[in-house]
């Protein structure tokens, strides 16, 4: 009789514990996968526009991309090798700005003009041999006047020789991922081993604006006077479109007419590169068409900020029962204008998550979709480290995982 009562009591306890384990596991599972609701627009949405095809560009190659998201909105032959002409000087200035940033060079520093620099052919700022010119004046001569003499003077001052400076240019090109670019000079004068692509020029232009926002302001200057010679910037769009703030023109018989340009509208910056147009007017018109198309029919939105924490995730067998998830970098997305309210987002997590968890460990993704098509897959990282729990917690979580079916 006593044994029978004891067995009945233990059965009741076992049933109660089983139910408790099941409810606990179900509750944990319900909390372990956070859901991201439909993205809420920050402003009233516009009516959906019908988008035309991108403009037809007759140049040898071109590309149009968004600065923040990297989305390519139009391109043709953008990976084809071309002669860069004076577009080369974007990299020349990039290296000079690196030296300024490293405090290895100062704007008021004086540069002695060599005979080689003075004798340079093509576009010039008209520096004189044996004279001293400030770095800042030479930068303006390089950027605004596209002076070959200014380019060589800066290169010799920084690296000793033009060829040594070109070696620096190639190192930075590799660092930036410009795999189809090679420099042999700082001016863009034709050489069989001196080449680039429209895509690489766009990549370099983005790096220039991102890495040196203050120095980039030189590219918006419309004219510069040196040695009583006033010269206008050859980028015609600076005089026609207030949205445009750079970047650089180029022209040789081999390269044709080239133009890398950038414009900003309501925080959306576009970069356009046109290589090998038929005329000065043609490169400006085609670049204008590309920029107008991008701004008119697309918009770029910031979905998340770096460090933003959209949710947390259940941790099994850990000293902590959960870990916060964060976005490791700013997230921008370029979409057809007026479609922001139609974006949707959801989390895709690597479950179950067992301790230990390292800080910065990728634990899943946020998926951004439009009309059922995935546009972006953004990794989610653990904010902090989660060590393993004690032996009792590890055993207890093991039991709960077994009951949950995982």
C-alpha positions, 0 to 999 in steps of 0.5 A, spaced: 500 500 500 505 504 501 509 502 495 503 503 491 502 510 494 509 512 493 509 510 486 503 514 484 506 520 487 512 519 483 508 519 477 504 525 478 511 529 480 514 526 473 508 528 469 508 535 472 516 536 471 515 533 464 509 539 463 514 544 466 520 542 461 515 542 455 512 549 457 519 552 458 522 549 452 516 552 448 517 558 451 524 559 450 523 557 442 518 562 441 523 567 444 529 565 440 527 567 433 526 575 433 522 577 427 523 584 424 517 587 421 515 590 415 520 596 414 516 603 416 517 609 412 520 615 415 516 619 410 509 619 406 511 615 400 510 617 393 506 614 387 510 608 384 513 611 377 514 607 371 522 607 370 525 607 363 531 604 360 537 607 362 540 612 357 544 610 351 551 612 352 555 612 345 562 612 349 567 606 349 565 604 356 561 607 362 558 606 369 553 609 374 553 607 381 551 609 388 556 612 392 553 609 399 550 602 397 555 601 391 549 599 387 550 599 379 544 603 376 547 603 368 554 600 365 557 598 359 563 595 358 565 598 365 571 592 365 574 593 359 581 596 359 581 603 356 586 609 356 585 613 362 588 620 360 588 625 365 583 621 369 589 618 372 590 625 376 585 622 381 590 617 383 595 622 383 591 627 388 589 621 392 596 619 393 598 626 395 592 627 400 594 620 403 601 624 404 597 630 407 593 625 412 599 622 414 603 629 416 608 627 411 606 633 407 604 640 409 599 645 404 604 651 405 610 646 404 614 649 398 616 645 392 622 646 388 620 646 380 625 641 376 626 642 369 623 636 367 616 638 371 617 645 367 618 642 360 612 637 361 607 638 355 600 638 354 595 642 360 600 646 364 599 651 370 605 654 368 610 653 373 617 656 372 624 652 373 628 653 379 622 657 382 618 654 389 611 653 389 607 651 395 603 644 395 596 647 396 598 651 389 600 645 386 594 641 388 590 646 385 594 646 379 593 639 378 586 638 380 583 645 377 587 646 371 589 639 370 597 641 370 602 636 367 607 640 370 604 640 377 603 633 377 610 631 376 613 637 381 608 634 386 611 627 384 618 628 385 617 632 391 614 626 395 617 620 392 624 623 388 622 621 381 615 620 377 616 613 376 617 612 384 611 615 385 607 611 380 609 605 384 606 608 390 599 609 385 600 602 383 600 600 391 594 604 392 590 601 386 591 594 389 589 596 396 583 599 393 581 593 389 583 596 382 585 589 379 585 592 372 589 598 373 596 600 372 600 606 372 606 608 369 606 616 370 602 621 374 599 625 368 595 620 363 600 621 357 599 615 353 603 608 354 601 601 353 602 599 360 598 605 362 591 603 363 584 602 367 577 601 367 571 605 368 569 600 374 576 602 377 575 609 376 568 609 379 572 605 385 577 610 386 572 616 385 568 613 391 575 612 395 577 619 394 570 622 396 570 617 402 577 618 405 578 625 404 572 629 404 575 635 406 580 635 400 575 633 395 573 640 395 578 642 391 575 638 385 569 643 386 573 649 384 571 652 378 577 656 376 584 657 379 589 663 377 597 662 378 602 666 375 597 671 372 594 666 368 587 664 370 584 657 367 577 654 368 576 647 370 574 643 364 569 639 367 563 643 364 558 640 369 560 644 375 558 650 371 551 647 369 549 643 374 549 645 382 548 638 384 555 636 381 561 637 385 567 634 381 571 630 379 575 630 373 576 630 365 581 627 361 582 627 353 588 624 349 587 622 342 588 615 344 583 615 350 578 620 347 574 624 351 573 622 359 569 624 365 568 622 372 563 626 375 559 626 382 553 629 384 548 629 390 541 630 391 537 630 398 543 626 401 544 621 395 550 621 391 552 618 385 558 617 381 558 617 373 564 615 369 564 616 361 570 613 358 572 615 350 566 619 348 567 623 341 567 630 344 568 635 350 560 636 349 559 629 348 562 627 355 558 632 359 551 631 355 552 623 356 554 624 364 548 629 365 543 624 362 546 618 367 546 623 373 539 625 371 536 618 370 539 616 377 536 621 381 530 621 377 528 614 378 532 611 384 533 613 391 538 611 396 535 609 403 539 608 410 536 601 413 540 601 419 546 604 422 552 601 425 552 598 431 544 598 431 541 592 435 535 589 431 534 583 436 537 578 441 538 571 440 537 565 445 543 562 447 543 554 450 548 552 455 551 559 456 553 563 462 548 568 459 541 566 456 541 571 451 546 575 446 544 581 443 545 582 435 548 588 432 549 590 425 556 591 424 556 597 419 551 602 416 547 599 411 544 603 405 540 600 399 538 603 392 531 602 390 526 604 385 523 611 387 517 610 391 518 603 393 520 604 400 514 602 403 514 596 400 520 593 403 520 587 408 525 584 412 526 578 416 531 575 420 534 568 418 538 565 424 543 559 425 539 556 431 540 553 436 546 557 438 550 553 443 555 557 448 561 559 447 559 565 443 565 570 441 564 577 440 563 579 433 561 572 431 556 572 425 549 568 427 545 570 422 542 575 417 537 580 416 534 579 409 531 585 405 526 583 400 522 587 395 516 584 391 518 577 394 525 578 391 531 578 395 535 585 395 540 585 400 543 580 405 546 583 411 550 579 417 548 579 424 553 579 429 554 577 437 555 584 441 558 580 446 562 574 448 558 569 452 562 563 455 559 556 457 555 556 463 556 551 469 556 544 469 548 544 472 546 549 467 549 545 461 546 539 463 539 542 464 539 546 457 541 539 454 535 536 457 531 542 455 533 541 448 532 534 447 525 535 449 524 541 444 526 536 439 532 540 437 
